[in-house]
Amino acid sequence: MPKSRHSSDAVRQLAFELLQRRETIEPGLADSLRTDLYGAIAGRSDVLLQHDSVRASASSCPIAAAYLRDTKPPRIVLNETASPGRELFSLGHEFAHFLIDHDGELADLLWSDAERADLEEDICNALAALLLIGDDAVERALGGGGVTAAAVLRLFRTTDASREACAVAMAQQLLTPGYVVVATVELDADLTEHVVARFTARANGTLPIRRNTPQQGTILADGLRCGQARGEDQLWFPSRARTESLHGDVVVSGGYAFGVFVTDSPPWGGLSVRQNVPAGYETSWCDNCSADFYPTGAACSVCDDHFCPTCRRCSCQAAAAPHAKLCLGCFTEKPGHSFVGSMCRECSD
């Protein structure tokens, strides 16, 4: 099932190193962000903070905010309807995008990585969790055991962090590919109930499951109906393709289901042998915007991949680095962080 070569430990280390490098420029930044995340960012002049209604198209991030890097100075827009916990997680995530834009080392790494869009999102999630939840809180929630649904719920109850932040922090502790899911029952326009994965944190290379993906018919639905559930299952992707068979553990509190799904060695015990049910990969996957979709129409004559209906790109177009610019000195496309005005650093020296 894994798509990415980046483990959860590696992603968390990249987030930690990003913060450490910025700390050498701004001594005391890490402590101020951990102590008062909102106040530390609101008081800055190099990035503006505002509240507004965030449109889905404003950001590729699966959270309640947007980072607008093309304004001067760049802006972080927080959804005015978000809860306080979710707002802080979103703020930490978007501030991580700002730090990445101003960190040449990580920007260069992302530039050369074929999975850069997903990797950047994972790093931003990891940094937000790192700022909001301490390692000691995670250890206390685990209680010497592995990641279970009860441990995720315990972390949420014993910290001020959002459910999303707790899901990310616990997903980073998984030893195998898997997910930590926060799900609820929602009503559609016809007042029909549907089980929806409000947020899904992935671990160790699994494919991302976007926010608000329906999970009807899974043990998440069983858990929301009965209060808890365990067993084998497959989660849904937005296109209605499915993951391979996973071990699942679900517990419900306050109308929210916390679910942990792993490929191997479930921490809650029981048989670790899964049914041989393969993932449903009859869909295509967009490396640019992370959408999964059913391929239709003619494929690209260059890369032989279908065009994504969300961003209209194929694999060869997605390979162009994000935020790239054309240097007017050497007329070469290079990453945005390497420019001084209209020319790259090499040409401007």
N, C-alpha and C positions, 0 to 999 in steps of 0.2 A: 503493500500500500504506500510506503513513503515516496514522496516526490522530491523532497529537498534533501540535500546532503548536510544541512545545518542542524545540528542537534540543539536541544533546548539549552543545554549547558553553554554551548558555543554562542548562542544568541544572547543569553544573559551576560556572558563575559564581554561581548561587544558593547552592550548597553553600559556595563560598569566602566569599561575603558573610555567610552565616549564621555561619561560624566567626569572621570578622573582627568582627562585631558583638558576639559573646560575648567576644571578646578584650578589647574595651573595658571590659567589666564585670569580667572576670577576667584581668588582664594576665599573660602567660606561659602561658596555657592551651594555646594551639596547640602550643608547643614541648614542653610536658609530655606532651601527647597523642601527638605524633609520637615522642617519646623512649621513653615507657613507657605505652602506651595502657591496658593492664590496671591498672597501679598508679595511674595518674592518676584513673581512674574508681572503682576500688575504695576509694580514700581519701576519696571524697566523702560528705557526709551528706545531700545533697538528692536522691540517687538511690541505691538499694540494689542491690548486685550479688550474685547467687546462682547456684548450679548446681543443675539439676534436669532431669528428663525433660520436654522441651517437647512438649506436645500440638500437633497440627496446628491445632486450633481455638483455641489460645491466642493466636495472632498471625496477622495477614494477611501477614506478611513471608515471603518465600520463602527463609528462611535458618534457621540452627540456633539460634534464640533467640526471645525474646518480650519486648515492652515492655508492662508492666502499668501504665498511667497512672492507674488509678482507686484505687490504694493510696496510703497516706500514710506515708512518701514513696513515689513511684513506684518500681517495681522493674524491673531488667533481669535476665531469667532466661536463662542460657546452658545449652544442651544438654550434659549431662555426658558424652555420648559423642562430641562433636565433636572433630576434630583441632585442634591448637594454631593452625594457620594459619586454618582456617575459624572457630574461636572468636573470634580477633581481628577478622576481617572482620565477623562477626555483632555483636560488641560495638560496633565503630565505627558500624555501621548503626543499632543500637538507641539508642545514645547520641545519634545525630542526631535520632531521634524526640523524645528528651527536650529537646534544644536547640530544636527547632521548637516544641514546646509552650510554651517560655518565650521565644519571639521573636515579639513582636506583629506586626512588619512582614511576616515570612514567613507567619505564621498568617493574617493578613488576605489575603495574596495567594492562599493555598490556599483560603480560605473562598469567594472569588469566582471560582475557577477550576473549570470544569466537569470537568476531568480531575484533580482534586485528589488522588484516591487513588493513581493511577499516578504523578503528579508527585512526591508526597511520597516514595514508594518509590524513585524515581529519584534524588532529592536525597540520600536516606539512603545509597544505594549509592555515589553520587559522593563524599560526605563521607568514607565509610569508605576508599575508594580513595585519596582525597587525603591522609589521615592515614598510610596504610600504604606508599604508593609515591610517591617523589619524581618530579618532572618530568624530572630528569636521568636517572633509571633508565629511564623510558619512552623518552627520546630515544636512549639507548644501545641499547636493545632494537630500536628501529625502524631504527637504523643508516643514517639518511638516506633510507630507503624508506617505503613505506606499511605498513598493517596487514595482515600475512599470518599464517597459522597458525604459521609458524616464528618470527615476531617475538613472538607471544604466549607460545610455549614458552620463548623466550630470556628474556623478562621474568620468567617463573616461576622459571627456573633461576638467575637472577642476583640475585634478591631473596628475602626471607624471607616474602613475602606469599603468601596462599592463591591457588589457581587462580581462585576467584571474584573476588578483588580484582584479579588480573591481567586477567581478562576484562573487568571494568568499566573499568579504566584504558585498555585498548586500544580498547574500544568507543567511548570518548570521543574517540578520535583518528580515527574513521571520518568521511569527508567526505560519504558518501551514507547513505540509510537502510540498515540492516542489523543483523546480530547477531554476537556472539562467543559461541561455545558450548563448554561443557565436557561431554563425553559419556563414558559407560562402557558396558560390557556387564554386565547384571545377570541373575540367575537368578530365575524366578518359583517358585511353590510346586511346580510340576511339573518343576523343574530345566531349564526351557526358557530359552534365552538370548534376551535382548531388549536392543536398543540404546536407551539412555535419555539424554536431555539432563539431566544433573545440575543444571546452572545455565546460564542464558542471559541475557547482558547485551544489551540492545537499544540501538539508536542512531538518533537523528534521526526519532523519531516512529513507529517500527514498533510493531505490537501486541505486548504482552508474551507470552512463552512461559513458562509456569509451570515450576518445578522438577520434575524427574522425569517430564517428558513423553516418551513413547515416540517414537523416531525410526527405527523399523525401516524398511528399504528405502531409506534416504537415503544420501548419500555419506559420512555419518558412519559408517554400518555398513561401507561399503567401506573407509574409512580404518582402522577398528578391525581389519578382517580383513587388510589389506595393508600397513598402516603409514603410508600416506598416500593422498590422493585429491584430485582436482580435477575440477570440472565444473559443469554447471547442475543445480539441484535445487530442490525445495520442501520446507520444513520443516513439521512437523506441529504443530498446536495440540492441546490436550488433548481437544477435542471431535471430533478427526479432520478438522477443516477444515484447509486448507493455506495457506501463504503463496503469493504469486506466485512466479514463477521467479526464482531468485537465482544469482549466481555464487558458488561455494563452493570453499574451500581447507581441507584437513584434514591434520593431522600428528598422530602418536600417540607418546606416551612414557609408560612406566610404567603401561600399561593405560588411560590417559586420552587421549581424542581432543580436540584443540584445533581448533575449526572457526571460520572467518571466512566470513560470507555477506553479500554486498552486492548492491544493485540495479544499480549502474553502475560502470564504470571499475575493474575488479578490480586491486588493486595488484600482483598477481603476473603481470600481462600477459595476452596472449591477446585474443581478440575480446571486445568489451564489449557486443555485441548479444545480447539474450536472446530466447528463444522467447516468443511472445505467449501465455503461460499465466497466466490471471488467478488471483487468490487465491480460495480457497474460502470466501466469506462468506455461505454459506447458513445460517450460525449467527447467534445473537444474542450481544451483548456486554454484560456488566454493568458499568455505570459505578461501582457501589458497591464490589464486591469483586474486579473484574477477571477474573471467570470468563467463558469463552466456552462456549456451550451450544447444543444443538439446541432451538428453541422448541417447546413442546408445550402443549396446553390453551388456555384462553381468554386473550386479551390484556387488558391494563388498559384500562378504558373511558375513562380520562383521557388517557394518553400513547400508547396503542395499542401499547405494547411488552409482550413476554411477561415473566412473572415469572421471576427467576433461581432455579434449583433449589438454589443454594448458600446465598444469603442471603435468598431469598424477597422481593426487592425488584424494582420496575420502575423505569423512568427517572424518573418523577416522585417516587418515594420516595427514589431515590438522590440526587436533587438537594438533599435536605436535608443540610446540612453536617454532617460528622462532629464528634462531641463537642459538639453543640449543646445548649443548655439554655434553659429557659423562664424569663424574668425575672419575678419576682413583683412587680416595681414597675410595669412597663409591659406585662407579659404578651405580650412579643414574643420569638420564638426568635432567639437570637444565639449566636455562636461562644463556646465554653467559656472561651477566654483573656480574654474581655472582661468576666468576672464578678468581683465582689467579694462573696463569700458567695453569697446567694441572689438578688442583684440585679446588674444590669449596672452598669458604671462610671457611665453617664449618670444612672441613677436613684439611685445611692449617693452621688453628689456633693452 
